[in-house]
Amino acid sequence: MPTSSHQHVIEEFRAGRGKVSGPFEGGDLLLLTTTGAQSGKEHTTPLGFVREDDLLLVVASNLGASRHPDWYHNLLAHPLVQVEIGTESFEAVAVPAEEARRDRLFDRVVAVSPGYADYQALTTRTLPVVVLERTEPEEQPRPVNTLADKLLEVHTWLRSQLRHVRAEADAHLAARAARGPGATVAPGLGFQIRQHCLAFCETLTFHHTGEDAHIFPAIAHYHPDLEPVLSRLRQEHRSVARIKEELAALLADIATADPRRFLAELDRMTAELTAHLDDEEQWLLPVLAAVPFPPGPRPAE
């Protein structure tokens, strides 16, 4: 739960369409909602931010304290966060910047808000700079009117995250190669890959849990002829869970892995995961197209 002082700022922010009084007045302020690393509960924190091109930067300063703030530990465990700016709310993947990129972005933050340099001077802890990357689809989003539309929206995001992980792995390996034979030091993309992989894995787990617990039983009730298909998809979910764990283990070893073997394994896992998404769409979209989303009576035209 937010502190009482934070709660007052949060309420004022939402009531004032992003405007607040007091020490935050006139500054760039956002609300960051993270999922508790241990509790699994949502926590909202007001934070100052700085824009860098299309990116949003927040600093885990904790006012110069010796430990990272709770919200930073939360986003390391659960990278998908909710961001509110003004009247806008959107989902983002939170990625701590590393090495030279962190230093460059911190300099950018200090140029806008010099107080962060004072916080850094108070502690030996390197203040993390977190980049909030919007999870907007690569393609123009389609209207979501049915459960089939919602399934496609989730699948589109999952596919985009797989492409993101592959692109970052390519960049990581290229940077490692540029350092010469035998280089094992990560070139600063470790968090980038980790956060996007974890975001993909968490969303996939949530998606499959919802299908197994709610969507599949409902489909089986109204379409008993599809029970063999649903049974096979449930089995695929178990296989996908195994592949997901293999993917996380593979990416954890990227700093020392053989590049050709690594990319071959990553491509194999990506192909299996994509095939499962394709299979679900083939069988489920025709059925789910008749189910309104969000559920409940549709408003009168």
URJO-V711756 format. One record per residue. N is the residue number from 0. OMEGA is omega as a letter, one per 20 degrees, with the letter a starting at -180 (NA if undefined). Layout:
BEGIN
N/OMEGA + N/OMEGA
END
This chain:
BEGIN
0/r + 1/r + 2/a + 3/r + 4/r + 5/a + 6/r + 7/r + 8/a + 9/a + 10/r + 11/r + 12/a + 13/r + 14/a + 15/r + 16/r + 17/a + 18/r + 19/r + 20/r + 21/a + 22/a + 23/a + 24/r + 25/a + 26/r + 27/a + 28/r + 29/r + 30/r + 31/r + 32/r + 33/r + 34/a + 35/a + 36/a + 37/a + 38/a + 39/a + 40/r + 41/r + 42/a + 43/a + 44/r + 45/a + 46/r + 47/a + 48/r + 49/r + 50/r + 51/a + 52/a + 53/a + 54/r + 55/a + 56/r + 57/a + 58/r + 59/a + 60/a + 61/r + 62/r + 63/r + 64/a + 65/a + 66/r + 67/r + 68/a + 69/a + 70/r + 71/r + 72/r + 73/a + 74/r + 75/r + 76/a + 77/a + 78/a + 79/a + 80/r + 81/a + 82/r + 83/r + 84/a + 85/r + 86/a + 87/r + 88/a + 89/r + 90/r + 91/r + 92/a + 93/a + 94/r + 95/r + 96/a + 97/r + 98/a + 99/r + 100/r + 101/a + 102/a + 103/a + 104/r + 105/r + 106/r + 107/r + 108/a + 109/r + 110/r + 111/a + 112/a + 113/a + 114/a + 115/r + 116/r + 117/r + 118/r + 119/a + 120/a + 121/a + 122/r + 123/r + 124/r + 125/a + 126/r + 127/r + 128/a + 129/r + 130/r + 131/a + 132/a + 133/a + 134/r + 135/r + 136/r + 137/r + 138/r + 139/a + 140/r + 141/r + 142/r + 143/a + 144/a + 145/r + 146/r + 147/r + 148/a + 149/r + 150/r + 151/r + 152/r + 153/a + 154/r + 155/r + 156/r + 157/r + 158/a + 159/r + 160/r + 161/r + 162/r + 163/r + 164/r + 165/a + 166/r + 167/r + 168/r + 169/a + 170/r + 171/a + 172/r + 173/r + 174/r + 175/r + 176/a + 177/r + 178/r + 179/a + 180/r + 181/a + 182/a + 183/a + 184/r + 185/a + 186/r + 187/r + 188/a + 189/r + 190/a + 191/a + 192/a + 193/a + 194/r + 195/r + 196/r + 197/r + 198/r + 199/a + 200/r + 201/a + 202/r + 203/r + 204/r + 205/a + 206/a + 207/r + 208/r + 209/r + 210/a + 211/a + 212/a + 213/a + 214/a + 215/r + 216/r + 217/r + 218/a + 219/a + 220/a + 221/a + 222/a + 223/r + 224/a + 225/a + 226/r + 227/r + 228/a + 229/r + 230/r + 231/r + 232/r + 233/r + 234/r + 235/r + 236/r + 237/r + 238/r + 239/r + 240/r + 241/r + 242/r + 243/r + 244/r + 245/r + 246/r + 247/r + 248/r + 249/a + 250/r + 251/a + 252/a + 253/a + 254/a + 255/a + 256/r + 257/a + 258/a + 259/r + 260/a + 261/a + 262/r + 263/r + 264/r + 265/r + 266/r + 267/a + 268/r + 269/r + 270/a + 271/r + 272/r + 273/r + 274/r + 275/r + 276/r + 277/a + 278/r + 279/a + 280/a + 281/a + 282/a + 283/a + 284/a + 285/a + 286/a + 287/r + 288/a + 289/a + 290/a + 291/r + 292/i + 293/a + 294/a + 295/a + 296/r + 297/r + 298/r + 299/r + 300/NA
END
